[in-house]
Amino acid sequence: MNPQPEAAWELHLFFTGLGIPYAIIGGMAVQHWGEPRLTQDVDVTILAPLENPTETIQKIVDRFPARIADAAAFARRNRIILVQASNGCPVDISMGLPGYEDEVMRRAVDYELEFDKRIRLCCAEDLIIHKAVAGRPQDIRDIESVIYRQRNDLDIKYVRRWLHDFAEVLANPEIEQRFERPWQVKRSSNA
């Protein structure tokens, strides 16, 4: 097994063993929903307590080697845990917030790595939402590739609702445009 799927399987066993809901949200999800591209890490979001995530953070840093000094303190400040799987693959674990992330977990899909090994991937719509909020150049290319590959199956109302909410909360209207521009290009090319 390649490093990323092997790391994803290790994460799956760990999180499901602790009853922590999770979904793979990064390059591995893009490989499934969009155009395959090189990825060297595993990005995952988990549901973690908003008020006091210390216990969850400690369980993770006790199990997986940290990639930075004092990863637990960094995680408490930033709600992201930077560790690596036992095979050395970098892992970014985002601690999701209640509300939207509950939806991400509910809508996540099983993805078969190989026979009898399934992990949870975020759905195509949630991948677009995560990428639009992040907004880096690679994220925009990923949005375009997901729209291209999933254009007839996307729940556009769901995507627009959450992007609107994030744009308002973050006071950044560009978040919505990161989806709307490639979506309009797709629509005009189908006309």
C-alpha positions as CSV (number, residue, x, y, z in Angstrom):
1,M,0.0,0.0,0.0
2,N,1.2,3.5,-0.8
3,P,2.2,5.8,2.2
4,Q,-1.0,7.9,2.2
5,P,-3.6,5.1,2.0
6,E,-1.5,3.2,4.6
7,A,-1.6,6.2,6.9
8,A,-5.3,6.8,6.3
9,W,-6.0,3.2,7.3
10,E,-4.0,3.6,10.5
11,L,-5.9,6.8,11.3
12,H,-9.2,5.0,10.5
13,L,-8.4,2.2,13.0
14,F,-7.3,4.7,15.6
15,F,-10.3,7.1,15.3
16,T,-13.0,4.4,15.0
17,G,-11.4,2.5,18.0
18,L,-11.9,5.7,20.1
19,G,-15.4,6.4,18.6
20,I,-14.1,9.7,17.1
21,P,-16.0,10.7,13.9
22,Y,-13.6,11.6,11.1
23,A,-13.4,12.3,7.4
24,I,-10.4,12.6,5.0
25,I,-10.6,16.1,3.4
26,G,-7.4,16.8,1.5
27,G,-5.6,15.4,-1.5
28,M,-6.8,11.9,-1.0
29,A,-10.4,13.1,-1.3
30,V,-9.4,15.2,-4.4
31,Q,-8.0,12.0,-6.0
32,H,-11.5,10.4,-5.6
33,W,-13.8,13.3,-6.4
34,G,-11.6,15.4,-8.8
35,E,-8.5,14.9,-11.0
36,P,-5.8,12.8,-9.4
37,R,-2.8,14.7,-8.3
38,L,0.3,14.2,-6.2
39,T,-0.2,14.4,-2.5
40,Q,2.3,13.7,0.2
41,D,0.2,13.9,3.3
42,V,-3.2,13.0,4.8
43,D,-5.6,15.8,5.8
44,V,-8.4,14.7,8.1
45,T,-11.0,16.5,10.1
46,I,-12.4,15.1,13.4
47,L,-15.1,16.1,15.7
48,A,-13.5,17.3,18.9
49,P,-15.0,19.2,21.9
50,L,-15.0,23.0,21.3
51,E,-14.5,24.0,24.9
52,N,-11.9,21.5,26.1
53,P,-10.2,19.4,23.4
54,T,-7.2,18.6,25.6
55,E,-8.0,14.9,26.2
56,T,-8.6,14.3,22.5
57,I,-5.4,16.1,21.6
58,Q,-3.4,14.2,24.2
59,K,-4.7,10.8,22.9
60,I,-3.5,11.7,19.4
61,V,-0.1,13.0,20.3
62,D,0.5,10.0,22.6
63,R,-0.3,7.7,19.6
64,F,1.3,9.6,16.7
65,P,4.8,11.2,16.6
66,A,4.5,15.0,16.5
67,R,6.0,17.0,13.6
68,I,6.6,20.1,15.6
69,A,7.8,21.0,19.1
70,D,5.0,21.1,21.6
71,A,2.4,19.9,19.1
72,A,-0.3,19.7,21.9
73,A,0.1,23.4,22.8
74,F,0.0,24.3,19.1
75,A,-3.2,22.2,18.7
76,R,-4.9,23.9,21.6
77,R,-4.2,27.3,20.1
78,N,-4.9,26.5,16.4
79,R,-7.2,23.4,16.5
80,I,-4.9,21.5,14.2
81,I,-2.7,18.6,15.2
82,L,0.5,18.1,13.2
83,V,1.7,14.5,13.5
84,Q,2.9,11.6,11.3
85,A,1.7,8.1,10.8
86,S,3.9,5.2,11.8
87,N,5.2,5.0,8.2
88,G,6.4,8.6,8.4
89,C,3.6,10.1,6.3
90,P,2.7,13.6,7.4
91,V,-0.8,14.0,8.9
92,D,-2.7,17.2,9.5
93,I,-5.7,16.6,11.8
94,S,-8.2,19.5,12.0
95,M,-10.5,19.6,15.0
96,G,-13.8,20.5,13.4
97,L,-16.3,22.8,15.0
98,P,-19.9,21.7,15.8
99,G,-22.5,22.7,13.2
100,Y,-20.9,22.4,9.8
101,E,-18.5,19.6,10.7
102,D,-21.5,17.6,12.0
103,E,-22.8,17.8,8.5
104,V,-19.4,16.8,7.1
105,M,-19.4,13.6,9.2
106,R,-23.0,12.8,8.3
107,R,-22.4,13.2,4.6
108,A,-19.0,11.4,4.5
109,V,-18.8,8.3,2.4
110,D,-17.0,5.0,2.7
111,Y,-14.1,4.6,0.3
112,E,-12.5,1.2,-0.3
113,L,-8.7,1.4,-0.2
114,E,-8.5,-2.3,-0.9
115,F,-10.6,-5.4,-0.1
116,D,-12.1,-5.1,3.3
117,K,-10.3,-1.8,4.1
118,R,-12.7,1.2,4.0
119,I,-12.0,4.7,5.2
120,R,-14.3,7.8,5.4
121,L,-13.9,10.5,2.8
122,C,-15.8,13.8,2.9
123,C,-18.4,14.1,0.1
124,A,-17.6,16.1,-3.0
125,E,-19.6,19.1,-1.8
126,D,-17.8,19.3,1.5
127,L,-14.5,19.0,-0.3
128,I,-15.4,22.1,-2.4
129,I,-16.4,24.0,0.7
130,H,-13.2,23.2,2.5
131,K,-11.2,24.2,-0.5
132,A,-13.1,27.4,-1.1
133,V,-12.6,28.5,2.5
134,A,-8.8,27.7,2.3
135,G,-8.5,29.5,-1.0
136,R,-4.9,28.8,-2.0
137,P,-4.2,28.4,-5.8
138,Q,-4.1,24.6,-5.5
139,D,-7.4,24.7,-3.7
140,I,-9.0,26.6,-6.6
141,R,-7.6,24.0,-9.1
142,D,-9.0,21.3,-6.9
143,I,-12.4,22.9,-6.9
144,E,-12.3,23.1,-10.7
145,S,-11.4,19.4,-11.0
146,V,-14.2,18.3,-8.7
147,I,-16.7,20.4,-10.6
148,Y,-15.4,18.9,-13.9
149,R,-15.7,15.3,-12.6
150,Q,-18.8,15.6,-10.5
151,R,-20.8,18.4,-12.3
152,N,-24.0,16.4,-12.7
153,D,-24.1,15.0,-9.2
154,L,-23.3,18.0,-7.0
155,D,-25.8,19.4,-4.5
156,I,-25.3,23.0,-5.5
157,K,-27.8,24.4,-2.9
158,Y,-25.9,22.7,-0.1
159,V,-22.5,24.1,-1.4
160,R,-23.9,27.7,-1.8
161,R,-25.6,27.7,1.6
162,W,-22.4,26.8,3.5
163,L,-20.2,29.0,1.4
164,H,-22.5,32.0,2.0
165,D,-22.4,31.3,5.7
166,F,-18.6,31.1,5.8
167,A,-18.3,34.2,3.6
168,E,-20.5,36.1,6.1
169,V,-18.8,34.8,9.3
170,L,-15.3,35.4,7.9
171,A,-16.3,38.6,6.2
172,N,-14.8,37.4,2.9
173,P,-17.1,37.4,-0.1
174,E,-14.3,35.8,-2.2
175,I,-15.1,32.5,-0.6
176,E,-18.3,32.2,-2.6
177,Q,-16.6,33.3,-5.8
178,R,-14.0,30.6,-5.5
179,F,-16.9,28.2,-6.3
180,E,-19.1,30.4,-8.5
181,R,-16.5,31.3,-11.1
182,P,-15.5,27.7,-12.0
183,W,-19.2,26.7,-11.7
184,Q,-20.3,29.4,-14.2
185,V,-17.5,28.4,-16.6
186,K,-18.7,24.8,-16.4
187,R,-22.3,25.9,-17.1
188,S,-21.3,28.0,-20.1
189,S,-19.2,25.2,-21.6
190,N,-22.2,22.9,-21.4
191,A,-24.6,25.4,-23.1
